[in-house]
Amino acid sequence: MTDGLDTALRALAARPAHPGLQAIDGEVLARIACVANDRPANNAFVAAIIAAMLVGAAASILPESQDRRAQTAIDSGLSLAPSTLLVGS
């Protein structure tokens, strides 16, 4: 069983390759080289990532105040199950 797509793909496969296809490797490698030469922007991005990781690590080491812990929504002392919320109504 063949349909229009099969016929079109067979016709496309029978055609000769585009002449520009031979030069595509050189073009791609030239563009990669241009991007690779743009190091200052890449270095700044890497530095920003490292700084964010260090700030996050430092924030996780610092102790949290009691007031801040009491403000969190997820607390083991809170009864937020649907069955407990319906008891008061």
CYANA upper distance limits for C-alpha pairs under 8 A (distance plus 0.5 A):
  2 THR  CA      6 ASP  CA      6.37
  2 THR  CA      7 THR  CA      7.66
  3 ASP  CA      7 THR  CA      7.02
  4 GLY  CA      8 ALA  CA      6.59
  5 LEU  CA      9 LEU  CA      6.59
  6 ASP  CA     10 ARG  CA      6.70
  7 THR  CA     11 ALA  CA      6.73
  8 ALA  CA     12 LEU  CA      6.62
  9 LEU  CA     13 ALA  CA      6.60
 10 ARG  CA     14 ALA  CA      6.78
 11 ALA  CA     15 ARG  CA      7.13
 17 ALA  CA     21 LEU  CA      7.48
 20 GLY  CA     24 ILE  CA      7.04
 23 ALA  CA     27 GLU  CA      7.02
 24 ILE  CA     28 VAL  CA      6.63
 25 ASP  CA     29 LEU  CA      6.71
 26 GLY  CA     30 ALA  CA      6.57
 27 GLU  CA     31 ARG  CA      6.79
 28 VAL  CA     32 ILE  CA      6.74
 29 LEU  CA     33 ALA  CA      6.67
 30 ALA  CA     34 CYS  CA      6.87
 31 ARG  CA     35 VAL  CA      6.85
 32 ILE  CA     36 ALA  CA      6.55
 33 ALA  CA     37 ASN  CA      6.71
 34 CYS  CA     38 ASP  CA      7.37
 38 ASP  CA     42 ASN  CA      7.51
 39 ARG  CA     43 ASN  CA      6.47
 40 PRO  CA     44 ALA  CA      6.65
 41 ALA  CA     45 PHE  CA      6.79
 42 ASN  CA     46 VAL  CA      6.78
 43 ASN  CA     47 ALA  CA      6.59
 44 ALA  CA     48 ALA  CA      6.67
 45 PHE  CA     49 ILE  CA      6.83
 46 VAL  CA     50 ILE  CA      6.75
 47 ALA  CA     51 ALA  CA      6.60
 48 ALA  CA     52 ALA  CA      6.65
 49 ILE  CA     53 MET  CA      6.75
 50 ILE  CA     54 LEU  CA      6.71
 51 ALA  CA     55 VAL  CA      6.68
 52 ALA  CA     56 GLY  CA      6.63
 53 MET  CA     57 ALA  CA      6.61
 54 LEU  CA     58 ALA  CA      6.57
 55 VAL  CA     59 ALA  CA      6.57
 56 GLY  CA     60 SER  CA      6.77
 57 ALA  CA     61 ILE  CA      7.00
 58 ALA  CA     62 LEU  CA      7.03
 64 GLU  CA     68 ARG  CA      7.20
 64 GLU  CA     69 ARG  CA      7.54
 65 SER  CA     69 ARG  CA      7.02
 66 GLN  CA     70 ALA  CA      6.84
 67 ASP  CA     71 GLN  CA      7.07
 68 ARG  CA     72 THR  CA      7.45
 70 ALA  CA     75 ASP  CA      8.49
 74 ILE  CA     78 LEU  CA      8.09
 79 SER  CA     84 THR  CA      6.71
 79 SER  CA     85 LEU  CA      8.02
 80 LEU  CA     84 THR  CA      6.97
 80 LEU  CA     85 LEU  CA      6.82
 81 ALA  CA     85 LEU  CA      6.90
 82 PRO  CA     86 LEU  CA      6.80
 83 SER  CA     87 VAL  CA      7.16
 84 THR  CA     88 GLY  CA      8.19
 85 LEU  CA     89 SER  CA      8.27
